[in-house]
């Protein structure tokens, strides 16, 4: 498993946390997703053979947030 921490802008509430964790967590190959709202970070553990970092970032963007 690969682990990355992404800086994400636009998250401001618990609904944002749930939205990101749910949508990223539904991707095949994602093992764990943790959002740190205070720091604006999303930690993701995933299998690079099944999902790419770019795909994870796209799902976050699709939820209305910006990966920087």
Residue pairs with C-beta under 8 A, 6 or more apart in sequence:
1 31
1 45
1 46
1 47
2 45
2 46
2 47
2 48
3 43
3 44
3 45
3 46
4 43
4 44
4 46
4 53
4 56
5 41
5 42
5 43
5 44
6 41
6 42
6 43
6 44
6 56
6 57
6 60
6 67
7 40
7 41
7 67
7 68
8 20
8 35
8 40
8 41
8 42
8 60
8 65
8 66
8 67
8 68
9 40
9 65
9 66
9 68
10 16
10 64
10 65
10 66
11 17
11 20
11 35
11 37
11 40
11 65
12 37
13 37
14 37
16 35
16 37
16 65
17 35
17 37
19 63
20 33
20 35
20 42
20 60
20 63
20 65
21 33
21 34
21 35
23 59
23 60
23 62
23 63
24 30
24 33
24 42
24 44
24 56
24 59
24 60
25 33
27 46
27 51
27 55
27 56
27 59
28 50
28 51
29 46
29 47
29 48
29 49
29 50
29 51
30 44
30 45
30 46
30 47
30 51
30 56
31 45
31 46
31 47
32 43
32 44
32 45
33 42
33 43
33 44
33 45
34 42
34 43
35 41
35 42
35 43
36 42
36 43
42 60
44 56
46 53
46 56
57 67
60 67
61 67
